[in-house]
């Protein structure tokens, strides 16, 4: 992976030995002769110029902008767009859950998380909403300029009921709700999940994550495909337990999202006041309309509706038949979301820095455009929609300012791409293969410039 490391560079004068932190923004950067995708509109503004001062976009104009000492980057008629945002990732989870439970140490976890963060940034993802895992230390290290990586919006440990999607204990491990054992499994010792039953325990788990620095809270509201003891059709957490998390998060000015799939579970979560649903692709059109009316977000990793899913070794074969039946029943999920104008965020659901995990993110770019029938819809998921979701953290937002858009006053997270992503997702690294792709992931050659927070991390122009 040495080519990944050499492909990531800071602006001149930045980096080890320069006397500054790795992430101090340059005073001014002027992007000239670019075609802008602004995150909102289905088209490109051609022949434009963009001035970045410190960490914000200060000017966007068709007219010539005087350089006045700015570092100049000639876009050569390429596409300038917002940095991409992954609304559902797990930077600190690597590989399958069985391996995590049996063989992982904290050292393994944090080394892999550091690599994962670096690869995400090099793929053009300047922000990641981490919805499960111990990423607080990783976030601090990135923010302090010690290592490279995206902005992180951390949720902290999954909050799960006994036998929920965040309970990866073996049968013979003690139940913390019954035995008093605080850390009966590696999953809990590493801070990946918390098993919390009852209103009081859910309140404590929510407040614990908020104390650690969570920007939003993640609960497990239903069964999943990668866990052993919770069939995907199950509803998890009572209404009172869900309300406990919502009330505690609301007291801190933020919101709760849920791993969730079915109508029954989502109706309960809507009643409890949840503002976002992860996955969710086994909803009826009626419930999708209710989600839209509530103004809630949905963050589905659309590879979960792809035949490629069944080549993923993390999905037990015992669950294949049930998932196939659900995929057929809800094949109109994406068109229903568009029809009812549901707010949708991009979700890779990427687990770890392994080749297969990195391929899943790139496959998601391509497959998502196929599922939604529109590159523009997917680009909104990656940019303006995602920026709106990140802003829902309110006072818990660790990076106040607008993200996911190119406009004056927005934070300077910017990409320059050789090609038009409105026409071809492959210029952003999208690939039409996942597990069938035998080539190891390589840096995306068409991604020419990566800027995060006013710092140029890659420039091959």
Residue pairs with C-beta under 8 A, 6 or more apart in sequence:
1 115
3 442
3 443
4 118
4 119
4 122
4 443
5 118
7 122
7 443
7 458
8 118
8 121
8 122
8 148
8 457
8 458
9 15
9 457
9 458
9 459
10 22
10 23
10 455
10 456
10 457
11 26
11 71
11 455
11 456
11 459
12 71
13 20
13 26
14 20
14 22
14 23
14 24
14 26
14 455
15 22
16 22
21 144
21 145
22 145
22 146
22 147
22 148
23 142
23 143
23 145
23 452
23 453
23 455
24 145
24 455
25 52
25 54
25 55
25 412
25 453
25 454
25 455
26 71
26 454
26 455
26 456
27 53
27 54
27 69
27 70
28 51
28 52
28 53
28 68
28 69
28 70
28 71
29 51
29 52
29 70
29 71
29 72
29 73
29 412
29 451
29 454
29 456
30 49
30 50
30 51
30 52
30 65
30 67
30 70
30 71
30 72
30 73
31 49
31 50
31 51
31 52
31 73
31 75
31 80
31 414
31 416
31 449
32 49
32 65
32 72
32 73
32 74
32 75
33 47
33 49
33 74
33 75
33 76
33 77
34 48
34 49
34 50
34 75
34 77
34 78
34 79
34 80
34 416
35 44
35 45
35 46
35 47
35 48
35 75
35 77
35 78
35 79
35 80
35 420
36 44
36 45
36 48
36 50
36 60
36 79
36 80
36 81
36 406
37 43
37 44
37 79
37 80
37 81
37 82
37 379
37 383
37 406
37 421
37 422
38 45
38 81
38 82
38 405
38 406
38 407
39 81
39 82
39 379
39 380
39 383
39 384
39 387
39 404
39 405
39 406
40 380
40 384
40 405
42 376
42 422
43 422
44 79
44 420
44 422
45 62
47 62
48 60
48 61
48 62
48 80
49 59
49 60
49 61
49 62
49 63
49 64
49 65
50 57
50 59
50 60
50 65
50 80
50 406
50 414
51 57
51 58
51 59
51 60
51 65
51 70
52 58
52 412
52 414
52 451
52 454
53 454
54 412
54 454
55 411
55 412
55 453
55 454
56 401
56 409
56 410
56 411
56 412
56 454
57 406
57 407
57 408
57 409
57 410
57 411
57 412
57 414
58 408
58 409
59 65
59 408
60 406
60 407
60 408
71 456
73 416
73 449
73 456
73 459
73 461
74 461
75 416
75 449
75 461
76 461
78 416
78 417
78 418
78 419
78 448
79 416
79 417
79 418
79 419
79 420
79 421
79 427
80 406
80 414
80 415
80 416
80 417
81 379
81 383
81 406
81 414
81 415
81 417
81 421
82 383
82 384
82 387
82 403
82 404
82 405
82 406
82 410
82 413
82 414
82 415
83 124
83 125
83 126
83 127
83 403
83 413
83 414
83 415
83 450
83 451
83 452
84 123
84 124
84 125
84 126
84 127
84 346
84 382
84 383
84 415
84 428
85 125
85 126
85 127
85 128
85 129
85 345
85 346
85 382
85 383
85 386
85 387
85 390
85 403
85 404
86 120
86 125
86 127
86 128
86 129
86 150
86 346
86 347
86 348
86 350
86 361
86 386
87 129
87 297
87 299
87 345
87 346
87 347
87 381
87 386
87 389
87 390
88 129
88 131
88 278
88 299
88 301
88 345
88 346
88 347
88 348
88 349
89 120
89 128
89 129
89 130
89 131
89 347
89 348
89 349
89 350
90 130
90 131
90 132
90 133
90 349
90 350
90 351
90 352
91 113
91 116
91 117
91 120
91 128
91 130
91 133
91 135
91 138
91 152
92 109
92 110
92 112
92 113
92 116
92 130
92 133
92 134
92 135
92 138
92 192
93 100
93 109
93 132
93 133
93 192
93 351
93 352
94 100
94 104
94 108
94 109
94 112
94 113
94 116
94 351
94 352
94 353
94 354
94 357
95 351
95 352
95 354
95 357
96 226
96 313
96 314
96 351
97 168
97 187
97 226
97 227
97 314
100 109
100 168
100 186
100 187
100 190
100 192
101 168
101 170
101 185
101 186
101 187
102 186
104 186
104 190
106 190
109 134
109 190
110 137
110 138
112 352
112 353
113 133
113 135
113 138
114 138
114 141
114 147
114 149
115 353
116 350
116 352
116 353
116 357
117 128
117 138
117 142
117 147
117 148
117 149
117 150
117 152
118 147
118 148
118 149
119 353
119 358
119 441
120 128
120 149
120 150
120 361
121 148
121 149
121 150
121 450
121 452
121 457
122 443
122 444
122 450
122 457
122 458
123 358
123 361
123 362
123 429
123 444
123 447
124 415
124 417
124 428
124 429
124 444
124 447
124 450
125 150
125 361
126 150
126 151
126 413
126 415
126 450
126 451
126 452
126 453
127 150
127 151
127 152
127 153
127 386
127 390
127 399
127 403
127 413
128 150
128 151
128 152
128 153
129 153
129 155
129 215
129 216
129 345
129 386
129 389
129 390
130 152
130 153
130 154
130 155
131 155
131 216
131 218
131 257
131 259
131 278
132 155
132 157
132 158
132 166
132 192
132 193
132 218
133 156
133 157
133 191
133 192
134 156
134 157
134 190
134 191
134 192
135 152
135 154
135 156
136 154
136 156
136 212
136 213
138 147
138 149
138 152
139 152
139 154
139 213
139 398
141 147
141 149
142 148
142 149
142 150
142 151
142 152
143 398
148 457
150 452
151 398
151 399
151 403
151 413
151 452
151 453
152 398
153 215
153 216
153 390
153 393
153 397
153 398
154 212
154 213
154 214
154 215
155 209
155 214
155 215
155 216
155 217
155 218
155 257
156 191
156 208
156 209
156 212
156 213
156 214
156 217
156 218
157 166
157 188
157 191
157 192
157 193
157 194
157 205
157 208
157 209
158 165
158 166
158 192
158 193
158 194
158 218
158 219
158 220
158 259
159 166
159 193
159 194
159 196
159 202
159 205
159 206
159 209
159 217
159 218
159 219
159 220
159 245
160 166
160 167
160 193
160 194
160 195
160 196
160 219
160 220
160 236
161 167
161 195
161 196
161 197
161 220
161 236
161 237
161 241
162 175
162 177
162 195
162 197
163 229
163 230
164 195
164 220
164 230
164 236
164 237
165 220
165 222
165 223
165 224
165 227
165 230
165 236
165 259
166 187
166 192
166 193
166 194
166 195
166 220
166 259
167 193
167 195
167 227
167 229
167 230
168 185
168 187
168 193
168 227
168 228
169 175
169 184
169 185
169 187
169 195
170 185
173 184
173 185
174 181
174 184
175 181
175 184
175 195
176 182
176 183
176 184
176 188
176 195
177 195
177 196
177 197
177 198
177 201
182 188
183 189
187 193
188 194
188 195
194 205
194 208
196 202
196 204
196 205
197 241
198 241
199 240
199 241
199 244
200 244
202 219
202 237
202 241
202 244
202 245
202 248
203 244
203 245
203 247
203 248
205 245
206 217
206 244
206 245
206 248
206 249
206 256
207 248
209 217
210 217
210 248
210 249
210 252
210 254
210 396
213 398
214 254
214 396
215 254
215 390
215 393
215 396
215 397
215 398
216 249
216 254
216 255
216 256
216 257
216 276
216 392
216 393
216 396
217 245
217 248
217 249
217 254
217 255
217 256
217 257
218 256
218 257
218 258
218 259
218 278
219 237
219 242
219 245
219 256
219 257
219 258
219 259
220 236
220 237
220 258
220 259
221 235
221 236
221 237
221 242
221 258
221 259
221 260
221 265
221 266
221 268
221 269
221 274
221 277
222 230
222 232
222 233
222 234
222 235
222 236
222 258
222 259
222 260
222 261
222 262
222 265
223 230
223 231
223 232
223 233
223 234
223 236
223 261
224 230
224 232
224 259
224 261
225 232
225 304
225 309
225 315
225 316
225 319
225 323
226 314
226 315
226 316
228 316
230 236
231 322
232 261
232 262
232 282
232 319
232 322
232 323
232 326
233 261
233 262
233 322
235 262
235 264
235 265
235 268
236 265
237 268
239 268
239 271
239 272
242 256
242 258
242 268
242 269
242 272
242 273
242 274
243 272
243 273
245 256
245 272
246 255
246 256
246 272
246 273
246 274
249 255
249 256
250 273
252 395
252 396
253 393
253 394
253 395
253 396
254 392
254 393
254 394
254 395
254 396
255 274
255 275
255 276
255 392
255 393
256 273
256 274
256 275
256 276
257 274
257 275
257 276
257 277
257 278
257 297
257 299
258 265
258 269
258 274
258 276
258 277
258 278
259 278
259 279
260 266
260 269
260 277
260 278
260 279
260 280
261 279
261 280
261 281
261 282
261 283
262 282
262 283
263 282
263 283
263 284
263 286
263 287
266 277
266 280
266 283
266 287
266 290
266 291
267 287
267 290
269 277
270 290
270 291
270 294
270 296
274 296
275 295
275 296
275 297
275 392
276 296
276 297
276 298
276 299
276 345
276 389
276 392
277 291
277 296
277 297
277 298
277 299
278 299
278 300
278 347
279 299
279 300
279 301
279 304
279 347
279 349
280 291
280 298
280 299
280 300
281 300
281 302
281 304
281 305
281 330
281 333
282 326
282 329
282 330
282 333
283 291
283 330
283 333
283 336
285 332
285 336
285 339
285 340
288 333
288 336
288 337
288 340
288 342
289 340
291 298
291 340
291 342
292 340
292 341
292 342
295 343
296 342
296 343
297 342
297 343
297 344
297 345
297 385
297 389
297 392
298 337
298 342
298 343
298 344
298 345
299 344
299 345
299 346
299 347
299 389
300 333
300 344
300 347
301 347
301 348
301 349
301 364
302 334
302 347
302 364
302 367
302 368
302 371
302 372
303 309
303 349
303 360
303 363
303 364
303 367
303 434
304 349
305 327
305 330
305 331
305 333
305 334
305 371
306 363
306 367
306 371
306 434
308 363
308 367
308 434
308 435
308 436
309 315
309 323
310 320
310 323
310 324
311 434
311 435
311 436
312 356
312 360
312 434
312 435
314 351
315 323
334 371
334 372
334 373
335 373
337 344
337 372
338 372
338 374
338 377
343 385
343 388
343 389
344 377
344 380
344 381
344 385
345 381
345 385
345 386
345 389
346 364
346 368
346 378
346 381
346 382
346 385
346 386
347 364
348 360
348 361
348 364
349 360
350 357
350 358
350 360
350 361
351 357
355 440
355 441
356 434
356 435
358 441
359 431
359 433
359 434
359 435
359 437
359 441
360 434
361 429
362 429
362 430
362 431
362 441
363 430
363 431
363 432
363 433
363 434
363 437
365 378
365 425
365 428
365 429
365 430
365 431
366 425
366 426
366 430
366 431
366 432
367 432
368 378
368 381
369 375
369 377
369 378
369 425
369 430
372 378
375 421
375 422
375 423
375 424
375 425
376 422
378 425
379 421
379 422
382 404
383 404
383 405
384 404
384 405
385 404
386 403
386 404
387 402
387 403
387 404
387 405
388 404
390 397
390 399
390 403
390 404
391 397
391 402
391 403
399 411
399 453
401 409
401 410
401 411
402 409
402 410
402 411
403 410
403 411
403 413
406 414
411 453
412 451
412 452
412 453
412 454
413 451
413 452
413 453
414 449
414 451
415 447
415 449
415 450
415 451
416 447
416 448
416 449
416 461
417 427
417 428
417 446
417 447
417 448
418 427
418 445
418 446
418 447
418 448
419 426
419 427
419 446
420 427
421 427
421 428
424 430
426 446
427 446
427 447
428 444
428 446
428 447
429 444
429 446
429 447
431 437
445 460
447 458
448 458
448 459
448 460
448 461
449 456
449 458
449 459
449 460
449 461
450 456
450 457
450 458
450 459
451 457
